[in-house]
Structure formats: C-alpha cells, structure tokens
Amino acid sequence: MGRHDFFSKYAPRPGRVRYAISRVAVLALVLVVLGWIGISILLAPPPASEQLAAIPLESGPASTSAPAGSPSSPGHRPGPQVTVHVVGAVKKPGVYDLPEGSRITDAVKKAGGLAKDAHPELVNLAAKLVDGQQVILPGGSSAATGQNAPAPTEAAKISISTADAQTPQELPGIGPALAERIIDFRTENGPFTSVAELDAVSGIGPAMLEKLAELVVP
C-alpha cells in the first residue's frame, strides 16, 4: 500500500465536509437571530399595555369629578325660577317653583293638570309666569257665566298700571293684541287712576269692563 492510498483512505469525504459546513452555518444563523431578538428586546420601547395602564393614574382624579353645572356636582344650583300659587280647577292646588320663562300651562301641569270642571278657555295658558303670581283656573258652571264666582282678593288682582304685556292675557277675553293696547295706552297717558279708564282702550267695551272690574286694580 502506497502513501497515496493511506491519505486517500483517511481523508474526510466531500459529503461530510459539506454537512459539517452546513451545521456550522445553521448554528451561526441561529446565533445571529437570537442575538438580534435579544437586542430588539433591550432596545424596544415599553409595551403599549404599560402606557395604557399609566393613563388612568393620571386622568383618574379628573374623571371622578362631575362637570361644573351638572346635577351631580356639589356646587350645582338650579337656574332662575319663579314661584307661583296655582288655585282653582286643578287637581293639586298649591305653591310651585318653575324655571323662569315657564308658561301658565306648565304651572297647570305642575299642579296635577286640569280638574274635570275646569274652563281653560277662560285663561291664556300660553302667558308667561311672573314670580309671585297667583294662577286662577276657573271651574264649574259659575266660571262659564261669570256669576257666583268668589271675588279674588286685592293681592290676587292684576294691577293694570304695573303689569307687563303678558300678565293681562290671563284675564278673560284679553289676548296679545288687546294686552298690547293696554300697555300702549298706559305709556301714552300715564298709569291708570281707576279701572273705569280701561273703557278708553280700544277693544274694551262696557260688557268686558264689567267682567274685568272684579279682577284688576289700577
């Protein structure tokens, strides 16, 4: 056996060499991937979940307090209101507080609604309420005829010299146009000195004046 044969016998075969190189390459690739993952974890920003978890800690106190002016806030106060006395043909007569700008119809609803014998056609339900006003809802057969009805007290009567354009509309037979003429007459001639002077207002005749005499004061 010659020397050439000895080295040929114990020399690594080409297939084994390629297999060994492949294993080394795969191992190197795995090490590179693992190293890249490790570096990415170390250099990556905190997960989004950690940032979200920190948000309630910063905004929590603000979220627990109710907005100013909401009903649940401790310092909440209702807006301007008017206090009225609702009597007559309503289910629950009494004194009620309503938001400023409310109408007589709102006061009637607050008082439980109209009674069965009410005559709402004798009252302007669309008139605005005035603080301290007494709202009288006529009822029964006497309301339709205007007879045998109890005369209102002086405090309950409407002052034609100081009432605004809405208040006279609570009186029977007086609408927006006639109430405006009463205000215009008062502006041109000064305050009324007697209820009889209403006869000089266009649209108010003796019959209406007789009805109004028990409901108004100068």
C-alpha positions as CSV (number, residue, x, y, z in Angstrom):
1,M,0.0,0.0,0.0
2,G,1.5,3.3,-1.0
3,R,1.4,6.6,0.7
4,H,-1.2,8.0,-1.6
5,D,-3.6,5.2,-0.7
6,F,-3.1,5.9,3.1
7,F,-4.2,9.6,2.8
8,S,-7.0,8.7,0.4
9,K,-8.4,6.2,2.9
10,Y,-8.3,8.5,6.0
11,A,-9.1,11.9,4.3
12,P,-12.6,13.3,5.0
13,R,-15.1,12.7,2.4
14,P,-16.6,15.7,0.5
15,G,-20.1,14.9,1.7
16,R,-19.1,15.0,5.3
17,V,-17.3,18.3,4.8
18,R,-20.4,19.9,3.3
19,Y,-22.6,18.5,6.1
20,A,-20.2,20.0,8.7
21,I,-20.2,23.3,7.0
22,S,-24.0,23.3,6.8
23,R,-24.3,22.7,10.5
24,V,-21.9,25.5,11.3
25,A,-23.8,27.9,9.0
26,V,-27.1,27.0,10.6
27,L,-25.7,27.4,14.1
28,A,-24.2,30.7,13.1
29,L,-27.6,31.8,11.7
30,V,-29.4,30.8,14.8
31,L,-26.9,32.7,17.0
32,V,-27.4,35.8,14.8
33,V,-31.2,35.5,15.1
34,L,-31.1,35.1,18.8
35,G,-28.7,38.0,19.2
36,W,-31.0,40.2,17.1
37,I,-34.0,39.2,19.2
38,G,-32.1,40.0,22.4
39,I,-31.0,43.4,21.2
40,S,-34.5,44.2,20.0
41,I,-36.0,43.4,23.4
42,L,-33.4,45.5,25.2
43,L,-33.8,48.5,22.9
44,A,-37.5,48.3,22.2
45,P,-39.8,50.9,23.9
46,P,-42.1,49.7,26.8
47,P,-45.2,47.7,25.6
48,A,-48.3,49.7,24.8
49,S,-50.1,48.0,27.7
50,E,-47.8,49.7,30.2
51,Q,-48.5,53.1,28.7
52,L,-52.3,52.4,28.8
53,A,-52.0,51.3,32.4
54,A,-50.5,54.6,33.3
55,I,-53.3,56.7,31.7
56,P,-55.9,56.0,34.5
57,L,-53.4,57.0,37.1
58,E,-53.1,60.5,35.5
59,S,-56.7,61.1,34.4
60,G,-58.5,59.3,37.2
61,P,-59.0,62.2,39.6
62,A,-60.3,64.4,36.8
63,S,-62.8,61.7,35.6
64,T,-64.3,61.3,39.1
65,S,-65.3,64.9,39.4
66,A,-68.6,65.9,37.7
67,P,-68.6,68.8,35.2
68,A,-69.4,72.2,36.7
69,G,-73.1,72.9,36.4
70,S,-74.1,69.2,36.2
71,P,-76.8,68.0,38.6
72,S,-74.3,65.6,40.4
73,S,-71.8,68.3,41.2
74,P,-71.8,69.5,44.8
75,G,-71.9,73.2,43.8
76,H,-74.8,72.8,41.4
77,R,-77.7,75.3,41.8
78,P,-80.8,75.4,39.7
79,G,-81.3,78.3,37.2
80,P,-83.6,81.3,37.8
81,Q,-87.0,80.2,39.0
82,V,-90.4,81.8,39.6
83,T,-92.7,80.8,42.5
84,V,-96.4,80.8,41.7
85,H,-99.6,79.9,43.5
86,V,-101.9,77.7,41.4
87,V,-105.6,77.6,42.6
88,G,-109.0,76.9,41.2
89,A,-109.9,74.0,38.9
90,V,-106.6,72.0,39.2
91,K,-106.0,68.6,40.8
92,K,-103.3,69.7,43.2
93,P,-103.6,73.4,44.1
94,G,-100.6,74.8,45.8
95,V,-97.4,76.9,45.6
96,Y,-94.9,75.7,43.0
97,D,-91.4,76.6,41.7
98,L,-90.9,76.6,38.0
99,P,-88.0,77.6,35.7
100,E,-88.0,81.3,34.7
101,G,-89.8,81.7,31.3
102,S,-92.4,78.9,32.0
103,R,-96.0,79.4,30.9
104,I,-99.3,79.0,32.7
105,T,-99.7,75.6,31.1
106,D,-96.5,74.5,32.8
107,A,-97.9,75.6,36.1
108,V,-101.1,73.7,35.5
109,K,-99.2,70.5,34.7
110,K,-97.1,71.0,37.9
111,A,-100.4,71.2,39.8
112,G,-101.5,67.8,38.5
113,G,-103.4,69.0,35.5
114,L,-106.9,70.5,35.0
115,A,-109.8,69.3,37.1
116,K,-112.9,67.9,35.3
117,D,-114.9,71.1,35.7
118,A,-112.1,73.4,34.5
119,H,-112.7,76.0,31.9
120,P,-109.2,76.6,30.4
121,E,-110.7,78.7,27.5
122,L,-111.1,81.5,30.0
123,V,-107.4,81.6,30.7
124,N,-104.5,82.3,28.4
125,L,-102.4,79.1,29.0
126,A,-99.6,80.5,26.8
127,A,-98.9,83.5,29.0
128,K,-95.6,83.6,30.8
129,L,-95.4,83.3,34.5
130,V,-94.3,86.1,36.8
131,D,-92.7,85.5,40.2
132,G,-95.3,85.7,43.0
133,Q,-98.2,85.4,40.6
134,Q,-101.4,83.6,41.5
135,V,-102.8,81.5,38.7
136,I,-106.6,81.0,39.0
137,L,-108.2,78.3,36.9
138,P,-111.9,78.9,36.6
139,G,-114.1,75.9,37.1
140,G,-117.7,74.8,37.4
141,S,-120.8,76.3,35.9
142,S,-120.2,79.6,37.5
143,A,-117.0,80.0,35.5
144,A,-118.8,80.0,32.2
145,T,-121.4,82.5,33.3
146,G,-119.1,84.7,35.4
147,Q,-121.7,84.6,38.2
148,N,-121.4,83.4,41.8
149,A,-117.7,83.1,41.5
150,P,-115.7,84.2,44.5
151,A,-114.2,87.6,44.1
152,P,-110.4,87.5,44.2
153,T,-108.6,89.3,47.0
154,E,-106.8,92.6,46.3
155,A,-103.5,90.8,46.4
156,A,-104.6,88.4,43.7
157,K,-105.9,91.1,41.4
158,I,-103.8,92.3,38.4
159,S,-102.5,95.8,38.5
160,I,-103.1,97.3,35.1
161,S,-100.7,100.1,35.8
162,T,-97.7,97.8,36.5
163,A,-98.4,94.6,34.7
164,D,-96.3,93.6,31.8
165,A,-97.7,92.7,28.3
166,Q,-98.0,89.0,29.3
167,T,-99.9,89.3,32.6
168,P,-103.2,90.9,31.3
169,Q,-103.5,88.0,28.9
170,E,-104.5,85.9,32.0
171,L,-107.8,87.9,32.1
172,P,-110.8,86.5,30.3
173,G,-111.3,88.0,26.8
174,I,-107.8,89.6,26.6
175,G,-105.4,88.4,24.0
176,P,-101.9,89.6,23.0
177,A,-103.2,92.4,20.8
178,L,-105.6,93.8,23.4
179,A,-102.9,93.5,26.2
180,E,-100.5,95.5,24.0
181,R,-103.1,98.2,23.5
182,I,-103.5,98.5,27.3
183,I,-99.7,98.9,27.7
184,D,-99.6,101.5,24.8
185,F,-102.5,103.5,26.4
186,R,-100.7,103.4,29.8
187,T,-97.5,104.5,28.1
188,E,-99.1,107.5,26.4
189,N,-101.4,108.6,29.2
190,G,-99.6,107.6,32.4
191,P,-100.7,105.0,35.0
192,F,-104.3,104.2,35.4
193,T,-106.0,106.0,38.2
194,S,-109.2,103.9,38.1
195,V,-110.3,100.7,36.5
196,A,-113.0,102.6,34.6
197,E,-110.3,104.2,32.4
198,L,-110.0,100.8,30.7
199,D,-113.1,101.8,28.8
200,A,-110.9,104.2,26.8
201,V,-108.8,101.4,25.5
202,S,-109.8,100.3,22.0
203,G,-111.5,96.9,22.2
204,I,-112.7,97.1,25.7
205,G,-116.4,97.9,26.0
206,P,-118.8,98.2,28.9
207,A,-119.5,94.5,29.0
208,M,-115.9,93.5,29.2
209,L,-115.1,96.3,31.6
210,E,-117.8,94.9,33.9
211,K,-116.1,91.5,33.9
212,L,-112.7,93.0,34.4
213,A,-113.7,95.2,37.3
214,E,-113.5,92.4,39.8
215,L,-110.2,91.1,38.5
216,V,-108.0,94.1,38.2
217,V,-106.9,97.2,40.2
218,P,-105.5,100.4,38.9
